[in-house]
Amino acid sequence: MAEEKQVQDGQKPVTIFGPDFPFPFDDWIKHPAGIGRIPAERHGTEVAVIGAGISGLIVAYELMKLGLKPVVYEASQIGGRLRSQPFEGAQGVIAELGGMRFPVSSTSFYHYVDRLGLQSKPFPNPLTPAAGSTVINLEGETYYARTADDLPQQFKDVAAAYSHALEEHANYTELQKAIRNRDVAGIKEIWNPLVRGWDERTFYDFVTTSSAFTKLSFHHREIFGQVGFGTGGWDSDFPNSMLEILRVNVTECDDHQRLIVGGVEQVPQGLWRRAPERIVHWPRGTSLAALHGGAPLPGAKRIQRRADQRFDVTDRWGRCKTYDAVVATCQSWLLTTSIDTDESIFSQKIWMALDRTRYMQSSKTFVMVDRPFWKDIDPETGRDVMSMTLTDRLTRGTYLFDNGPDQPGVICLTYSWMSDALKMLPLPVERRVELALSALNKIYPKVDIAKHIIGDPITVSWEADPHFLGAFKGALPGHYRYNHRMYGHFMQAKMPPSERGIFLAGDDVSWIPAWVEGAVQTALNAVWGVMTHFGGETFKDNPGPGDVYDEIGPISLPD
């Protein structure tokens, strides 16, 4: 695996350790002492958890281990955007509609993957061995490559220019070294000035003001936008705050990625059904599924603050239950659109942050094929007949999944974001497939993809789902303060009593939206918040995120 290679090269592995809040979540959750304890008189106390995505289920799982009784509400299905949809009639052949590639730097996430005994393998990203071969098609020109060295010089110039920009603007090597070494002071020394300097500047500004890119042509910037680095083209992120991109780069979210064999939805489903080895208060063998009688409660429709500062949560069928604490892991917009939330629960500063969250659109369309025919060799060229494909056409990214001998293959015909995703939004799945096949036919005129398709196609547009309204957050320039408010909301000691007891979690609250590690880390923040809200505490030799937040937390920018 990639992390093993990093150690062999004499370097510690990169993990998602900060940079805004460099706290070792992975060490905290695997410490033999445990993450903390709840006073015995609070054991069995119910806590509402809104949403059964990965964040909500980690909150519920860890609270259950502490002796509390999480009550999970889910409006759609367990897993949230970790959704692995099986193709009808095919055993174990799935389409990953949400998260599908998970960097090895996501060490807290992989803690749960390992606990569940799940297997992973390299994701077939462009120009990686897992992809086999890659085709880049830009402005009607096609380039075939197995490694980056096979590409023309202009692509290498673009890659070198971006590396230069990272060093020039962000002191990238030293920042990543500090992250590898978990050098908190070193991270802060480099990162905090970057926050001040780049919060209000875009990704595109970062690229165009780099001295290396100013020496190149506009066409080189086009190549960068269409093909990008790591996982593909990044022009959809050009308007975003550069801080968001820097976090992804420096923590290697865009590199060394793996997929979960059999589908990532096994992680949330596994947490739902798993009985922890160590658990307080509850009988050995207790699971979340057992506490809920097999299924979560229906989606929450109303959250109201009572006069005694507790919370009434009403589900979609009108059943109301009262709680001392609530953890909201749904996407923040749902607190104003789908869930009637008492305005007094949050300060107006928090409401501003929640409402200003900006979600990015995303669309995928998958087909199942009779076999991984793309591995056939063209006798005229000696090349694979089809490859992992990056293009400026409407498909943008096309990924090929080999499920092993005697198994059907899967093609993600198109994976696109923002305006490219919106082009698909009003179209039925059949039309999406037709458009994708037409675009790919221009790249592979000798390949009849359609004749290999079996079963029905699968598609998703996350912005059309009323339970999500978008795929993931994409912070705009000036959004750092909003992100800081949401992320730090679990620190409630200084809040008035009327605003305490409800906690936020999910990748849109995190500093790294669109990456599962952000959902995991904010879930663990919320667990610490609930634990201390009930008078609990961490162990002295294993402090939690809130114990050190005031010391090493994110830098504050003036309002």
C-alpha positions as CSV (number, residue, x, y, z in Angstrom):
1,M,0.0,0.0,0.0
2,A,1.0,3.6,-0.4
3,E,1.6,4.3,3.2
4,E,4.0,1.4,3.4
5,K,6.0,2.8,0.5
6,Q,6.2,6.2,2.3
7,V,7.8,4.5,5.3
8,Q,10.1,2.5,3.1
9,D,11.3,5.7,1.5
10,G,12.4,6.9,5.0
11,Q,9.4,9.2,5.5
12,K,6.5,9.0,7.9
13,P,3.2,8.7,6.1
14,V,1.1,11.8,5.4
15,T,-2.2,11.7,7.3
16,I,-5.0,14.2,7.5
17,F,-3.5,15.8,10.6
18,G,-4.8,19.3,10.5
19,P,-3.6,21.7,9.1
20,D,-6.3,23.9,10.8
21,F,-6.7,21.7,13.9
22,P,-3.7,19.3,14.1
23,F,-5.3,16.8,16.5
24,P,-4.5,13.1,16.3
25,F,-8.0,11.7,16.0
26,D,-6.7,8.3,14.8
27,D,-4.6,8.0,18.0
28,W,-7.4,9.1,20.2
29,I,-9.9,6.5,19.0
30,K,-7.5,3.6,19.1
31,H,-6.0,4.3,22.6
32,P,-6.3,1.3,24.9
33,A,-7.9,3.4,27.7
34,G,-10.8,4.4,25.4
35,I,-11.9,7.9,24.5
36,G,-13.5,8.8,27.8
37,R,-16.3,8.0,30.3
38,I,-19.8,9.2,31.2
39,P,-21.0,9.4,34.8
40,A,-22.9,6.2,35.7
41,E,-26.1,8.2,36.5
42,R,-26.3,9.3,32.8
43,H,-25.9,5.8,31.4
44,G,-28.8,4.8,29.2
45,T,-29.7,8.5,28.5
46,E,-31.1,9.0,25.0
47,V,-29.3,11.3,22.5
48,A,-31.0,12.1,19.2
49,V,-28.7,11.7,16.2
50,I,-30.1,13.3,13.0
51,G,-28.8,11.3,10.0
52,A,-27.5,7.8,9.5
53,G,-24.6,8.7,7.2
54,I,-21.0,7.8,8.2
55,S,-20.8,10.8,10.5
56,G,-24.1,10.0,12.3
57,L,-23.3,6.4,12.7
58,I,-19.8,7.0,14.1
59,V,-21.4,9.4,16.6
60,A,-24.0,6.8,17.5
61,Y,-21.5,3.9,17.7
62,E,-19.1,5.8,20.0
63,L,-21.9,7.2,22.2
64,M,-23.3,3.7,22.6
65,K,-19.9,2.4,23.6
66,L,-19.8,5.1,26.3
67,G,-23.1,3.9,27.7
68,L,-25.5,6.4,26.2
69,K,-28.5,5.4,24.1
70,P,-28.3,7.0,20.6
71,V,-31.6,7.4,18.8
72,V,-30.9,7.7,15.1
73,Y,-33.3,9.4,12.7
74,E,-32.9,8.8,8.9
75,A,-35.0,10.3,6.2
76,S,-33.7,8.2,3.3
77,Q,-31.3,5.2,3.8
78,I,-28.4,4.2,6.0
79,G,-25.1,5.3,4.6
80,G,-25.9,8.8,3.3
81,R,-23.5,9.6,0.6
82,L,-21.6,6.4,1.1
83,R,-24.1,4.7,-1.1
84,S,-23.2,1.5,-3.0
85,Q,-26.1,0.6,-5.3
86,P,-26.1,-3.0,-6.6
87,F,-26.9,-3.8,-10.2
88,E,-30.0,-5.9,-10.4
89,G,-29.3,-9.6,-10.5
90,A,-25.5,-9.4,-10.2
91,Q,-23.9,-10.6,-7.0
92,G,-21.5,-8.0,-5.5
93,V,-21.5,-5.8,-8.6
94,I,-22.1,-2.2,-7.4
95,A,-22.1,1.4,-8.5
96,E,-20.6,3.8,-5.9
97,L,-23.0,6.8,-6.1
98,G,-21.2,8.9,-3.5
99,G,-17.8,8.5,-2.0
100,M,-15.8,6.0,-4.0
101,R,-12.1,6.6,-3.5
102,F,-10.5,7.0,-0.1
103,P,-7.0,8.2,0.4
104,V,-4.8,6.2,2.8
105,S,-4.2,9.5,4.7
106,S,-7.8,9.1,6.0
107,T,-6.5,7.1,9.0
108,S,-9.4,7.6,11.3
109,F,-11.8,6.3,8.6
110,Y,-9.6,3.3,8.0
111,H,-9.6,2.6,11.7
112,Y,-13.3,1.7,11.3
113,V,-12.7,-0.1,8.0
114,D,-10.2,-2.3,9.7
115,R,-12.4,-2.9,12.7
116,L,-15.1,-4.2,10.3
117,G,-12.6,-6.5,8.6
118,L,-13.2,-4.9,5.1
119,Q,-10.7,-5.1,2.3
120,S,-9.5,-2.3,0.0
121,K,-7.6,-2.1,-3.2
122,P,-6.1,0.7,-5.3
123,F,-8.6,2.9,-7.1
124,P,-8.2,3.1,-10.9
125,N,-7.3,6.8,-11.0
126,P,-5.6,8.2,-14.1
127,L,-2.0,7.3,-14.8
128,T,-1.9,4.8,-11.9
129,P,-1.1,1.1,-12.2
130,A,-4.6,0.3,-11.1
131,A,-6.0,2.1,-14.2
132,G,-3.7,0.1,-16.5
133,S,-3.8,2.8,-19.2
134,T,-5.2,6.4,-19.4
135,V,-6.5,8.3,-22.3
136,I,-6.6,12.1,-22.3
137,N,-8.8,13.7,-24.9
138,L,-8.6,17.5,-25.3
139,E,-9.8,19.7,-28.1
140,G,-10.3,16.6,-30.3
141,E,-6.7,15.3,-29.7
142,T,-6.2,12.0,-28.0
143,Y,-3.1,11.0,-25.9
144,Y,-2.6,7.5,-24.6
145,A,-0.4,6.8,-21.6
146,R,0.4,4.3,-18.9
147,T,2.4,6.7,-16.8
148,A,2.9,10.5,-16.7
149,D,6.2,10.0,-18.6
150,D,4.3,8.9,-21.6
151,L,2.5,12.2,-22.0
152,P,3.7,15.1,-24.2
153,Q,5.9,17.8,-22.7
154,Q,3.1,20.3,-22.3
155,F,1.5,18.1,-19.7
156,K,4.7,17.7,-17.8
157,D,5.2,21.5,-17.9
158,V,1.7,22.0,-16.4
159,A,2.5,19.5,-13.6
160,A,5.8,21.1,-12.9
161,A,4.2,24.6,-12.8
162,Y,1.7,23.5,-10.2
163,S,4.4,22.0,-8.1
164,H,6.3,25.2,-8.4
165,A,3.2,27.2,-7.4
166,L,2.7,25.1,-4.3
167,E,6.2,25.8,-3.2
168,E,6.1,29.5,-4.1
169,H,2.8,30.4,-2.5
170,A,2.5,27.7,0.2
171,N,5.9,26.5,1.4
172,Y,4.4,23.1,0.5
173,T,7.3,20.7,1.2
174,E,8.0,22.2,4.7
175,L,4.2,22.2,5.5
176,Q,3.9,18.6,4.4
177,K,7.0,17.6,6.4
178,A,5.5,19.1,9.5
179,I,2.3,17.1,8.9
180,R,4.2,13.9,8.4
181,N,6.1,14.5,11.7
182,R,2.9,15.7,13.5
183,D,4.8,18.9,14.4
184,V,2.0,21.0,15.6
185,A,4.1,24.2,16.1
186,G,5.6,23.7,12.6
187,I,2.2,23.3,11.0
188,K,0.8,26.4,12.7
189,E,3.9,28.5,11.8
190,I,3.3,27.8,8.1
191,W,-0.5,27.4,7.9
192,N,-1.8,30.3,9.9
193,P,-0.2,33.0,7.6
194,L,-1.7,31.0,4.7
195,V,-5.1,31.4,6.2
196,R,-4.7,35.1,6.5
197,G,-3.3,35.4,3.0
198,W,-5.5,33.1,1.0
199,D,-8.9,33.0,2.6
200,E,-10.3,35.6,0.2
201,R,-8.4,34.4,-2.9
202,T,-9.5,31.7,-5.4
203,F,-7.8,28.6,-6.6
204,Y,-7.7,30.2,-10.1
205,D,-5.9,33.2,-8.6
206,F,-3.3,30.9,-7.0
207,V,-2.6,29.3,-10.4
208,T,-2.5,32.5,-12.5
209,T,-0.4,34.5,-10.1
210,S,2.3,31.8,-9.8
211,S,5.5,32.8,-11.6
212,A,5.7,29.4,-13.2
213,F,2.2,29.6,-14.8
214,T,2.7,33.2,-15.9
215,K,5.5,31.9,-18.2
216,L,3.1,29.4,-19.8
217,S,0.2,30.0,-22.1
218,F,-3.5,30.1,-21.5
219,H,-3.7,26.7,-23.1
220,H,-1.6,25.3,-20.4
221,R,-4.1,26.6,-17.8
222,E,-6.8,25.0,-19.8
223,I,-4.9,21.7,-19.7
224,F,-4.6,22.1,-15.9
225,G,-8.3,22.7,-15.5
226,Q,-9.3,19.8,-17.7
227,V,-6.7,17.2,-16.6
228,G,-5.5,18.7,-13.3
229,F,-3.4,16.6,-11.0
230,G,-4.0,13.4,-9.1
231,T,-7.7,12.5,-9.7
232,G,-8.3,14.6,-12.8
233,G,-9.5,18.0,-13.9
234,W,-10.1,20.6,-11.2
235,D,-11.5,23.5,-13.1
236,S,-14.8,23.1,-11.3
237,D,-13.0,24.2,-8.2
238,F,-11.4,27.3,-9.8
239,P,-13.9,29.7,-8.0
240,N,-13.3,28.0,-4.6
241,S,-11.2,29.3,-1.8
242,M,-7.6,28.3,-2.3
243,L,-7.4,27.1,1.3
244,E,-9.8,24.3,0.5
245,I,-7.5,23.1,-2.3
246,L,-4.4,23.5,-0.2
247,R,-5.8,21.2,2.5
248,V,-6.6,18.5,-0.1
249,N,-3.1,18.8,-1.6
250,V,-1.0,18.9,1.5
251,T,-2.9,16.0,3.2
252,E,-2.8,13.9,0.0
253,C,-6.5,13.5,-0.2
254,D,-6.0,13.5,-4.0
255,D,-3.4,10.8,-4.0
256,H,-2.8,7.1,-2.9
257,Q,-6.6,6.4,-3.1
258,R,-8.2,3.0,-2.6
259,L,-11.7,1.6,-3.0
260,I,-13.6,-0.6,-0.6
261,V,-14.0,-4.1,-2.1
262,G,-17.7,-4.9,-2.2
263,G,-18.8,-1.3,-1.7
264,V,-18.1,1.4,0.8
265,E,-21.7,1.3,2.1
266,Q,-20.5,-1.7,4.1
267,V,-18.8,0.7,6.5
268,P,-21.9,2.5,7.7
269,Q,-24.0,-0.7,7.5
270,G,-21.3,-2.5,9.4
271,L,-21.2,0.1,12.2
272,W,-25.0,-0.2,12.4
273,R,-24.8,-3.9,13.0
274,R,-21.5,-4.3,14.8
275,A,-21.4,-5.2,18.5
276,P,-18.2,-3.5,20.0
277,E,-15.7,-5.6,21.9
278,R,-15.7,-3.0,24.7
279,I,-19.0,-1.4,25.8
280,V,-20.2,0.3,29.0
281,H,-23.7,-0.2,30.5
282,W,-25.1,-2.3,27.7
283,P,-24.9,-6.1,27.6
284,R,-22.1,-7.6,25.6
285,G,-23.4,-8.1,22.0
286,T,-25.4,-4.9,21.9
287,S,-25.4,-3.1,18.5
288,L,-27.0,0.0,17.2
289,A,-29.4,-2.2,15.2
290,A,-30.4,-4.0,18.4
291,L,-31.0,-0.7,20.3
292,H,-33.3,0.4,17.5
293,G,-35.2,-2.8,17.0
294,G,-33.6,-3.2,13.6
295,A,-34.2,0.2,11.9
296,P,-33.6,3.8,12.6
297,L,-36.5,6.2,13.3
298,P,-38.1,8.1,10.4
299,G,-36.5,11.4,9.3
300,A,-36.7,14.3,11.7
301,K,-39.1,17.0,10.7
302,R,-38.9,19.3,13.7
303,I,-36.4,20.3,16.4
304,Q,-37.6,22.6,19.2
305,R,-36.0,23.9,22.3
306,R,-38.1,23.4,25.5
307,A,-38.3,25.8,28.4
308,D,-36.2,23.4,30.4
309,Q,-33.5,23.7,27.7
310,R,-34.1,20.1,26.5
311,F,-35.1,19.3,22.9
312,D,-38.2,17.9,21.4
313,V,-37.6,16.1,18.1
314,T,-40.6,15.2,16.0
315,D,-40.3,12.6,13.1
316,R,-42.1,12.7,9.8
317,W,-45.1,10.7,11.2
318,G,-45.6,13.1,14.1
319,R,-44.0,11.1,16.9
320,C,-42.2,13.4,19.4
321,K,-39.4,12.4,21.8
322,T,-37.5,14.6,24.3
323,Y,-33.7,14.6,24.6
324,D,-31.0,16.2,26.7
325,A,-28.8,16.4,23.6
326,V,-29.0,16.3,19.8
327,V,-26.3,15.8,17.2
328,A,-27.3,17.0,13.7
329,T,-25.2,15.3,11.0
330,C,-27.5,16.2,8.0
331,Q,-26.3,18.8,5.5
332,S,-26.7,22.2,7.0
333,W,-29.3,23.5,4.5
334,L,-31.7,20.9,5.6
335,L,-32.0,22.6,9.0
336,T,-33.8,25.4,7.1
337,T,-35.5,23.5,4.3
338,S,-36.6,20.1,5.5
339,I,-36.4,20.3,9.3
340,D,-38.4,22.9,11.1
341,T,-35.6,24.0,13.5
342,D,-36.2,26.5,16.3
343,E,-34.3,29.6,15.4
344,S,-33.2,30.1,19.0
345,I,-31.2,26.9,19.0
346,F,-28.3,28.5,17.2
347,S,-26.9,32.0,17.4
348,Q,-27.4,34.2,14.4
349,K,-23.7,33.9,13.7
350,I,-24.1,30.1,13.4
351,W,-27.2,30.5,11.3
352,M,-25.3,32.8,8.9
353,A,-22.6,30.2,8.5
354,L,-25.1,27.3,8.0
355,D,-27.1,29.2,5.4
356,R,-24.0,30.4,3.5
357,T,-22.6,26.9,3.1
358,R,-22.3,26.4,-0.6
359,Y,-22.8,23.0,-2.1
360,M,-21.3,21.7,-5.3
361,Q,-23.3,19.7,-7.8
362,S,-22.2,16.2,-8.9
363,S,-23.5,13.6,-11.4
364,K,-22.5,10.0,-12.1
365,T,-23.8,7.5,-14.5
366,F,-22.9,3.8,-14.4
367,V,-23.5,0.8,-16.6
368,M,-22.7,-2.9,-16.0
369,V,-21.0,-4.7,-18.9
370,D,-20.6,-8.4,-19.7
371,R,-16.8,-8.4,-19.0
372,P,-13.9,-6.0,-18.7
373,F,-13.5,-5.8,-22.5
374,W,-11.4,-2.7,-22.2
375,K,-8.5,-5.0,-21.5
376,D,-8.7,-6.3,-25.0
377,I,-5.7,-5.3,-27.2
378,D,-6.2,-3.5,-30.4
379,P,-4.2,-5.5,-32.9
380,E,-3.3,-2.4,-35.0
381,T,-1.9,-0.3,-32.1
382,G,-1.1,-2.8,-29.5
383,R,-2.9,-0.7,-26.9
384,D,-5.9,-1.3,-24.7
385,V,-9.1,-0.8,-26.7
386,M,-10.4,1.5,-24.0
387,S,-8.8,3.3,-21.0
388,M,-9.6,5.4,-18.0
389,T,-10.5,8.6,-19.7
390,L,-10.2,12.3,-19.0
391,T,-11.7,14.7,-21.5
392,D,-13.2,18.1,-22.0
393,R,-16.3,16.4,-23.4
394,L,-19.4,16.2,-21.2
395,T,-18.3,12.8,-19.7
396,R,-15.3,14.5,-18.1
397,G,-14.1,11.4,-16.2
398,T,-14.8,7.8,-17.2
399,Y,-13.6,5.0,-14.8
400,L,-13.4,1.3,-15.5
401,F,-13.9,-1.3,-12.7
402,D,-12.8,-4.9,-13.1
403,N,-14.6,-7.1,-10.6
404,G,-12.4,-10.2,-11.2
405,P,-12.7,-13.3,-13.2
406,D,-16.1,-14.4,-14.5
407,Q,-17.7,-11.2,-13.1
408,P,-19.3,-8.4,-15.0
409,G,-17.4,-5.2,-15.2
410,V,-18.7,-1.7,-14.3
411,I,-18.1,1.6,-16.2
412,C,-18.7,4.9,-14.7
413,L,-19.5,6.5,-18.0
414,T,-19.4,10.0,-16.6
415,Y,-18.4,11.7,-13.4
416,S,-18.8,15.4,-13.5
417,W,-19.2,18.4,-11.2
418,M,-20.9,21.9,-11.2
419,S,-21.9,23.1,-14.6
420,D,-21.1,19.8,-16.3
421,A,-23.3,18.0,-13.7
422,L,-26.1,20.5,-14.3
423,K,-26.1,19.6,-18.0
424,M,-27.3,16.1,-16.9
425,L,-29.8,17.3,-14.2
426,P,-33.0,17.3,-16.2
427,L,-32.3,14.2,-18.2
428,P,-33.5,10.7,-17.5
429,V,-30.9,7.9,-17.1
430,E,-31.4,6.5,-20.6
431,R,-30.6,9.9,-22.2
432,R,-27.6,10.4,-19.9
433,V,-26.2,7.0,-21.1
434,E,-26.9,8.0,-24.8
435,L,-25.0,11.3,-24.4
436,A,-22.1,9.6,-22.6
437,L,-21.8,6.9,-25.3
438,S,-21.9,9.4,-28.0
439,A,-19.1,11.4,-26.4
440,L,-17.0,8.3,-25.9
441,N,-17.6,7.1,-29.4
442,K,-15.8,10.2,-30.7
443,I,-12.8,9.1,-28.6
444,Y,-13.1,5.4,-29.3
445,P,-14.7,5.1,-32.7
446,K,-13.8,1.4,-33.1
447,V,-15.3,0.4,-29.7
448,D,-19.0,-0.5,-29.4
449,I,-19.5,0.0,-25.7
450,A,-23.3,-0.4,-26.0
451,K,-23.1,-4.0,-27.1
452,H,-21.4,-4.9,-23.9
453,I,-24.0,-3.3,-21.6
454,I,-26.2,-5.6,-19.5
455,G,-28.9,-4.8,-17.0
456,D,-30.2,-1.3,-16.3
457,P,-27.9,1.8,-15.9
458,I,-27.7,3.6,-12.6
459,T,-27.3,7.4,-12.1
460,V,-27.4,10.1,-9.5
461,S,-27.6,13.8,-9.3
462,W,-27.0,14.7,-5.6
463,E,-28.4,18.3,-6.0
464,A,-31.8,16.8,-7.0
465,D,-32.0,14.7,-3.8
466,P,-34.2,16.6,-1.3
467,H,-32.2,15.0,1.5
468,F,-28.9,16.4,0.3
469,L,-29.4,19.3,-2.1
470,G,-25.8,18.9,-3.3
471,A,-22.9,16.6,-3.2
472,F,-20.5,18.4,-0.9
473,K,-19.4,21.8,0.3
474,G,-17.2,24.0,-1.8
475,A,-16.1,27.0,0.2
476,L,-15.9,30.3,-1.6
477,P,-13.4,33.0,-0.8
478,G,-14.2,34.6,2.5
479,H,-15.9,31.5,3.9
480,Y,-13.1,30.7,6.4
481,R,-14.9,32.4,9.3
482,Y,-18.1,30.5,8.5
483,N,-16.3,27.2,8.5
484,H,-14.5,28.1,11.7
485,R,-17.8,28.8,13.5
486,M,-19.4,25.5,12.4
487,Y,-16.3,23.4,13.0
488,G,-15.8,24.9,16.5
489,H,-19.5,24.7,17.5
490,F,-18.8,21.6,19.6
491,M,-16.9,23.8,22.1
492,Q,-19.9,25.1,24.1
493,A,-18.6,26.0,27.6
494,K,-18.7,29.7,26.7
495,M,-22.2,29.6,25.0
496,P,-25.3,30.7,26.8
497,P,-27.4,27.7,28.1
498,S,-30.0,28.3,25.4
499,E,-27.5,27.4,22.7
500,R,-25.9,24.4,24.3
501,G,-26.7,20.7,23.8
502,I,-27.1,20.5,20.0
503,F,-23.9,19.6,18.1
504,L,-23.0,19.7,14.4
505,A,-21.1,17.0,12.5
506,G,-20.6,16.0,8.9
507,D,-18.2,16.6,6.1
508,D,-19.8,20.0,5.4
509,V,-18.9,21.2,8.9
510,S,-15.3,20.0,8.4
511,W,-12.3,21.6,6.8
512,I,-12.1,19.0,4.1
513,P,-15.6,18.6,2.6
514,A,-16.1,15.8,0.1
515,W,-13.7,13.6,1.9
516,V,-14.9,11.0,4.4
517,E,-12.2,11.8,6.9
518,G,-13.8,15.2,7.5
519,A,-17.1,13.5,8.4
520,V,-15.3,11.1,10.7
521,Q,-13.3,13.8,12.5
522,T,-16.3,16.1,13.1
523,A,-18.3,13.1,14.4
524,L,-15.6,12.6,16.9
525,N,-15.7,16.3,17.9
526,A,-19.4,15.9,18.5
527,V,-18.9,12.8,20.6
528,W,-16.5,14.7,22.8
529,G,-19.0,17.5,23.0
530,V,-21.9,15.2,24.1
531,M,-19.6,13.4,26.6
532,T,-18.6,16.6,28.3
533,H,-22.2,18.0,28.1
534,F,-23.3,15.0,30.3
535,G,-20.5,15.6,32.7
536,G,-18.1,13.1,31.3
537,E,-14.4,13.4,30.7
538,T,-11.5,11.9,28.8
539,F,-8.7,10.0,30.4
540,K,-5.6,12.0,31.4
541,D,-3.3,10.0,29.1
542,N,-5.7,10.3,26.2
543,P,-7.0,13.9,25.9
544,G,-9.8,14.5,23.4
545,P,-10.2,17.2,20.7
546,G,-12.0,19.6,23.1
547,D,-9.3,19.3,25.7
548,V,-6.7,20.9,23.5
549,Y,-8.9,23.0,21.2
550,D,-8.1,26.3,22.9
551,E,-4.4,25.6,22.6
552,I,-4.1,24.2,19.1
553,G,-7.4,25.0,17.4
554,P,-7.9,27.0,14.2
555,I,-6.7,30.5,13.9
556,S,-9.4,33.2,14.3
557,L,-9.8,35.9,11.7
558,P,-11.4,39.2,12.9
559,D,-15.0,39.8,12.0
